[in-house]
Amino acid sequence: MTILTVTNQKGGVGKTALTFHLAYLFARDGVRTLLLDLDPQGNLSRSYLEDTPPEAHIRLLFENQMPEPYQVAPNLYLVGSDITLSKYEADAKLENFFRVRTFLQEMNPAYDIVLIDTPPSLGLFTSNALLASERVLIPVDISHYARIGLADLMESIEKVRETTGSRLSVLGIVFSAVRERLRFFQAFRRDLEQRYPGLPFRTFIPESVRVREAISRRQTVFEAFPRHKVTRAFEALYQEIKERLP
């Protein structure tokens, strides 16, 4: 079972949209896929359901219970979230940082891949994801703050490796919501390729309102806009991700 966390300490970089579309593609290809929503905003969960079933809520982990993944599509299962998860953020006792890892050890080998969506902060929930994961996928927008946040995240991942002996590694960096003709993007891309050789993906996700439109209908762009350029970009990125996964 491959465990892949989608994270960035900066908000608004497309973590949830990326997780949502990758989940669709893996499940489409017959890969038994489990989604974990560790963000109290619950946007990933609401992309599938109006309300997460109580028995499939991630907060159960922090109440010494085991959630039951809820099937939202063929080959696709969800452990969801909402704002009620936030009350556990401050409960930073040691065992709480390993709740997700313990849960996924129980789930293995029921699923082929686990995708974890995280909040835009390095708190209890993102730490749980990193401690449970093998790979990290980092979406970034094109901004000065993204560069700073990326450096901080890389440092945090290194600390997880050093302190836990984890084999956690960065699968890649995804440029998200890109206006491809901007000179700043070209310079930003070259800078990250020099700072983090081999990590930026060739494929980037172009800026498009179609992504938000599709998700608002609880659809992927594959279903809502199958011929759009952003749809082709997600497919191309997916192929690159599969090449890098074990």
Sequence and secondary structure as in RCSB ss.txt:
>XXXX:A:sequence
MTILTVTNQKGGVGKTALTFHLAYLFARDGVRTLLLDLDPQGNLSRSYLEDTPPEAHIRLLFENQMPEPYQVAPN
LYLVGSDITLSKYEADAKLENFFRVRTFLQEMNPAYDIVLIDTPPSLGLFTSNALLASERVLIPVDISHYARIGL
ADLMESIEKVRETTGSRLSVLGIVFSAVRERLRFFQAFRRDLEQRYPGLPFRTFIPESVRVREAISRRQTVFEAF
PRHKVTRAFEALYQEIKERLP
>XXXX:A:secstr
 EEEEE  SSSSSSHHHHHHHHHHHHHHTT  EEEEE  TT HHHHTT SS  GGGBGGGGGGT     EEEETT
EEEEB  GGGGGGTT   GGGGGHHHHHHHHHTTS SEEEEE  SSSSHHHHHHHHH SEEEEEE SSHHHHHHH
HHHHHHHHHHHHHH    EEEEEEE SB TT HHHHHHHHHHHHHSTT B S   B  HHHHHHHHTT  HHHH 
TTSHHHHHHHHHHHHHHHH  
